[in-house]
Amino acid sequence: MRKRRYTEAQIVTILKELDAGRPAAELARKHGVHVNTLRLWRSKYGGLDVSDLSRLKELETENSQMERIIARQALELRAMSVRAVVHLVSRAEDGIASAAIGFMNKEITGRVRVANC
């Protein structure tokens, strides 16, 4: 059997027919999908209009762009903090240098190392 790909607008119109009272088995047979597919579509697209779908797509695109920006900034911030610690270590005296190295290890690994007692 050939696999069909329905657009989101087509899915919304099929779900509107389902909400209007047509039996799920009849709709599934008419459109060549399984009844469980209709249930999945209802859980994902239930209650949406075609205009809502376009807005949803815009928001998802904007959200992914924002996530990339935040990840990039977090990476730059971590790199700057490591650079600052390395600079501190290069200029510090012996006693202060060991504390700075411990801080740098904590920053790089993201956890606190516990000394053996």
Helices and strands as residue ranges (DSSP letters): H 8-19, H 24-31, H 35-45, H 50-91, H 94-109
